[in-house]
Amino acid sequence: MIRRSNSPRPSRRSLLTAGTALAATTVAAGTAGTARAAGPARAPQREEIPARWREQLSALEQEHSARIGVYGHNPATGRTVVHRADELFPMCSLFKTVAAAAVLRYHDSEFLARRIRYTLDEVVEDSPITKEHVATGMTVVELCAAAVRHSDNTAANLLLRELGGPSAITSFCRSLGDRVTRLDRWEPQLNSSEPGRVEDTTSPRAIGGTYAELVLGGALAGPDLRRLTGWLTSSTTGEKRLRKGLPVDWTLGEKTGASRTYGTNNDAGVAWTPEGTPLVLVVMTTKPGHPHTPDPDHPVVAKTAALLGEALVRRAGRNR
């Protein structure tokens, strides 16, 4: 089970109004870390759905035969852009950021240094890091890095085991004020993505709010925040998704998730403009009429990211 810290938990309201300075004082670009300005304090959310932007999203859905869920928020201006933001989508690997954050929040350095042993039989598909360390095992912090940076499925399962199972992710999200996100199964079964399934789902708004709490709120203490942000900004799996659609001079901390069924393809995270303005970005897609989609449709995510970036800031800069 999750071992809770003795420190008092801040309320969701206090997290949302504390200002971006708390979490954005250091944004790690890779494992070395790069300082970035936090930007102005948070403004109240102003939800906007520009007509031109809505038309472009609808055109993208038709072009790609996809259902696209979008949540974007600029804490500095309060501008919030949404499309199907409260509809449920399969979560896939987006939960791995939450799992790593829960481990960081509730456990000390001694626990993070603990070596976890596992067998070859426990290694599931899409586990590029853990499959190379069966003989030696991996420390908890190494498993966190593998799960977030490389989306390693076995690393995620081992973290879930330490936390007490998939329901621990649901509980942790609830503690952050997220009433929607839920995890019910383990890797890789949680990726089945059938239309209408509520297990292992989230909404763009819900997971966007949770990522904002973890990266821009006060859910994690400074060292843990820098560690998590470093893993997100050095992700190895998202080059063709959000990152492809955003300006090249933006720093992006992201976590991807995808399934080989029903066109499920997600990317969520926080981007920082060159001026240091943080932007919460979530794009989630499914193709309900296409049960077998072995190759994720990355262009639809990248195109949506480009529209989202432009909608959230006046001057988006050069696109990739």
N, C-alpha and C positions, 0 to 999 in steps of 0.2 A: 504493500500500500504506500501511498505518497506520505512522506514524512514532512510535516509542516514546520515552517520556520516559526520562531518565537516572536519575530518582529510583527508589529501590527500591520494588517492589510489595508492599503488605501482604498477608498471607495471608488467606484467607476466614475462618479462625477468629478472627484478630485483629480483622477488620472487624466480625464479629458480636458480639464481646464488648467492643468499645471503648466502648459506651454511646451513647445517643442524643445526648448533648451535642455530639459532634463535628460532626454535620450539622444539628442543629435549633437552633443558636444564633441563626441568622437565617433566618426564613421570609419570603420576599418575597411580599407580597400585591400582585400586579400588578408593574409595572416599578419602582415606587418602593421597595417592600420594607417589611416590617413585622416587628419583632422579636418572637419568641415564646420561651418557656422550653422547655428541652430535656426536662424531666421526669426521673424517676429512671433509674438505670442499668438495662441490660437484665436481665431475668430469664430463666432457662432456659425454653424453649418447653414449654407444657403443652397438648397437643392435646385439644380438647374438641368433642363433637358433641352438644349438648343434645337430648334426645328431642323436646321441643316444637319446637325449631328445625328439626330434621330433618323432622318432620311438616309444618311450614309450607313448607319448601323443596320437599318432594315434592308438596304441594298446588299450589304455584306452577308446577311443571313440568307438572302435568296441566292446569291452567287455561290455560297459554300454549302447550301442545304443544311444550315446549322442554326441552333438556338444559342444565342450569345448573351451571357450575363456579364454586366459591367458595374463596377463601383470604383469611382475615383474621388479623392478628397484632397483639397489643398488646405491644410490647417491654417496657413497664414492669412488667406482671404476668406475662408469658410466656404468657398465654392465646392459644391458636390455634384457630380455628374453620374447618373444612373441609367441602366437599361436592364430590365428583368432582375433588378438588384435583390428582390426578395423572393425570387423563385429558387427552389432547391436544385442543386447540381451535385453529382458525385464528387466527393472531396479528393479522392485518390491521395497522392503524396503530400498534399498541403498540410496534412496533420503532423508531418515530421518536424516542422518548425515548432509546433506547439509541444510536441513530446520533448524535444531538446530543451525548450524553455522551462518546462515543468521540472525536468531533472536539475537544471541550473538553479531554479528558484528554491527548491526544497531540499537540496543536498549540499554538503560541504566539499571542500577540496579533497579530503580523504576519500570520500565516496567516489568522486570523479576520477581519482587515480586508481580505483579498484579495478583489477583485471577480470574480465568476464570470459569464461571458457565456454566453448560451444563445439558441437560436432559437425561433420560434413553433412550429416542427415538433416541438420537444422538450417542449412544454407538453402534459401529459396531463390527463385529466379530474380534477375536484375539486382545482383549483389556484388558489384565489381570490387569492393574493398574487402569485405568480410571473407570472401572466398579465398583471398590470398593470405589470410591470417588464421586459418583453422588450427594450425599447429601451435601457435603462440597465444591465441586469444587476443582480445583488444581491451583497452581500458574504457571506462564509461565515457570519458570525454572524447576519446577517439571514435567511439560509436556515435556520439552526437554529431561530430564533424562529418563522419561518413554518411549519416542519414540526411543531413541538411545539404552538404556540399555536393554529394554524389548521388543522393536519393537512394541509398543502399537499403534494400528491403529487409535483409536479415538484421542489419544494424537497428532498423526501426523496430522489428519484432523483439529484439533483445532489450531495447529501451522500454517497450511496452511491458515486457515481463518484469522489469525492475520497478516500474510504476504501479503494477497491479492489474494490468490488462487494458484493453481498449476503452473501457468505461472511465478510466482515469483521465483520458483526454477530454471526454465529455464533461467530467467534473471540473477539470481545470478551466475549460472554456466558460462554464457557468460562474466560476469564481471571478472571472474577468468581465462578467456582465453579458456574455454571449449566450443567448437562450436558444440558439438554432443549431449550431455546429454539434454534431454527434459522431462518435466512432463506435462501431459495434463489432467489427471483425478484425482479423489479422491480415498481414500481407501473405500472399497476393490476393486472397479472396475478396478483400474490401474493394477491389477495383472492378467488380462485375458490371456495375453501371447500368443495370436495367432501368428503363424508363418507369417512373412511378415508385421506385424503391426509396424509402425514407432513411433506411440504415446507411451509415457512412456518408452522410450528406452535409452540406452547408449551403449558405447563400452568399452571393458576392458581398452584400452589405455586412453580413455577420462575420465572415472570415476577414474582411477588410478591417472591421473594427477590432478584431482580436489581434491582427498583425500590428495595427496602430498602437494598441495597448502595449505590446511586447517591445516594439522598436522605438516608439515615440512617447509612450506613456511612462508610468513609473512601476511597471510590473516587475522589472528586473533591476537589481543593484548595478552600479557602474561597471565593475569588472565582468559580471555575467552578461550585461547588455553589450559591452564591447565584443565579448566572445561570440555571442549569437549573431550580432551584426556582421562581424568578420566572416562567419560562415556563410551568411546570406549573400554578402557582396562578392564572395569568391566561389559562388555556385558554378558548377561545371556543366549544368544541364539546360540552361535557358538561352543559349546564344541565338536561337532562331525564333524566340517568342517575344516577350516584352522588350528585351534588350534590342532586338532587331528593329523594332518600330520606334524606339525612342531616340532622341538626339544623342550623338556620339559622346558629347561632353557631359552627359548626366551620369552620376553614379547610381547604380541600381543594386539593391539587396533583394533577392527574389527566391522563391521556391516554386518549382514546377510540379505538375502532377498530370498523369495521363493514363489512359486505358486503351487496350487493343480492341475494345468494343464500344459501339455507339458514339464514336467520334469524340470521346471525352478528352479534353485537353485544357489544362489550367495553368495559370501563372499568377502569382500574387506576391506583393512585396511593397517596398518603399523606395522611391527614387529621390535623388537630390539634384536640383539644378546647379549650375556653376555658382550661383549666388548663395547656395546653401538652403534653398527652400525645399522642404520635404513634401512629397506627394505620395499618398496612399493609392496604389493601383491594383486592381483585380480584374482579370479577364477569365471567364469560365465558358467553355463551349461543350455542346453535345450535338450529336446527329441521330435523333431518335429513329429515323428510318434506315439507319445503316448499322446493323448489329455487328458486322465484321469490318473493322477499320484498323488493320495492323500498323498503318503508318499515320501518326498524328498529323493533323492539318495545322502545321505551324504558321503558314501565311495568314490564316484568318485571325490568329492571336496577334501577330505582328501588326497587321493592318489596323486592328482595333486599338492596339496600344498607341499607334501614331495618332489616331483620332482623339484618344483619351488625353494624351499629353498636350495636344493643341487646345483641347477644351478647358484644361485646368490652368494653363498659364497663357499670358498674352503673347509672349515671345518664346516659341518652342525651340528655336535654334535650328541647326542643321540636322536633318534626319539621316539615319544610318542607311 
